Amino acid sequence: MEQWKKIALKPEENSEWRRFAAAKSIVFTRNFFGERMDGERVKYLDQLFNEIKEREKSETLRMYYGMF
């Protein structure tokens, strides 16, 4: 998870689409654990994704993140 977070939060080092893929992976993992009723992991992944959404400056990615 931390590697995905690092990718998603470093626009100077990663393209928009690489950041999108990292954030999407976090969301899919959150959904996976949500289906298995693992509330603790879901809460952590929600916090992680919300931090990424808040810090993203690309309007395109902010739009896509709003769909998750």
HUVENDA-V538256 format. One line per field, one symbol per residue. phi: phi as a letter, one per 30 degrees, with the letter a starting at -180 (. if undefined). burial: 1 if it has 16 or more other C-alpha atoms within 10 Angstrom, else 0. A space follows every 10 residues. Layout:
phi=???
burial=???
//
This chain:
phi=.ddddeddcb ddcbdedddd ddddddddde dedddchced dddddddddd ddedcdcddd dddddddc
burial=0001101110 0000010011 0111111001 1010000000 0100110110 0110010000 11001000
//
